[in-house]
Amino acid sequence: MLRVSKPTRAAKGQVSESSPLSMSSILSGPALEALSANELETLYTQVAALEADLRARLLTRRPAPPPDRALTLDEAAGMLGMTRAWLSRKANWQRVGGYLDQDRRIKFPMATLQAYIHR
């Protein structure tokens, strides 16, 4: 009887070649004609469940979000339509979501500015 069981992982996200689910092991196994009706039905049920799981995972995966870019004080002021002088005051840049980088320059994450604009 041809068995389909959980895959063994070679590395994160990869199925090893020796896995019971690898295509080469299924194709090199006994011919489908040699399987009984019960074995074929069991195999089909397992393969259909695997296909449904794979389809669901592929259709629901989301692309990785783009990396958040840090904007300078001038870029943020232009994006927000504010003056550089107003935005450079500590109370104002903190309210908008700015921070001081390692060089003590005021920076603003792009995602934070976009969230601020959409409020």
N, C-alpha and C positions, 0 to 999 in steps of 0.2 A: 504494500500500500504506500502511496506517495503521501508524505506528511508535509504539511505547511505549518510552521510554527513561527514564533516571534523571531525577528532577525537578531543576529549578534552584530554588535557595532565594532567596526574596525577602527574608526575614528569618529569624532563628533559629526553626526549627520551623514555618515556613510555606512553602507551595508557591505560587509566583507564578502569576498568571492566564495568563501567556504560557508556562507550563510545558507540555511535551508531555503531562503527566499530568493536567492540569486537566480537570474534567468538561466545561467549555464547549468546549475544543478537541476533545475526543473526540466530543461531540455535534454540533459544527459541521463535522466531517470528512465524508468520503464515507459514503454510506449503507452499512450493513452488507450489504445485498443486492448491492452492487456488488463486494464482495470475493470472491476465489476461495476454494475450499475450503481450500487451503493457507494463505492469508492469514488466514482465519477461525480455523483451528486454531492458528496461531502467535499470533494476538491473544488467543485464549482461554487459551492456555498462559501468556502473559505476565500477563494479568489475574488468572488463578488464583494465580500465584506472588505477585503484588502483594497480593491479598486475604489470602493465607496469612501474608505478612509483616506486613501491617497488623493482622491479628487477633492474631498472636503478640505484637506490640508493645503492643497495647491490653490484652491479658489479663495481661501480665507487668509492666506499670508499677505502681509502688507509690506510694501517697500520700506526700506529703512528711511527714516526722516533725513532730510538734508542736514548737514552739519550747521550748527548755529554760528553765525558770523558776528563778531564783535564790531560795533560801529564806533567811530571816534565821536567826540563831542560835536564837531562841525557837521559830520554826516547825520547824526541824530537830530541836531537842531534843524537842518534842512528837511529831513524826513517829517518832523513834527510841525514844521512851520513856526518854530520859535526862534528867538534870537539866541545867539551863543552866550551872551552875557546873562540872560535870564536862566538858561539851562545850566550854566556853570555854577550857580549857587547850590550849595550842598543840599539844602532842603528840597530844591526842585529836582536835581538829578536823582536823588534818592527816591522821591515820590514816583518818578517815571520808571525807575528800575535800574538805574546806573550803578556802577561800582568802580572802585579804583583798582587798576591793574598793578602789576609788580613795579612798574616804572612811575606809579602814582599819577597816571593819566586816567581821566574819566572815560569809561567805556560803557556801551549799552548793547546787550544781546539783541539781535534782530528779532527773535521771537517775542521778547519782552516788549519791544517797541510796537510790534504789530498787535499784540494783545492790548497794549495801552491805547492804540488808535481805535481799536474795535469796541472799546468800552463805551 
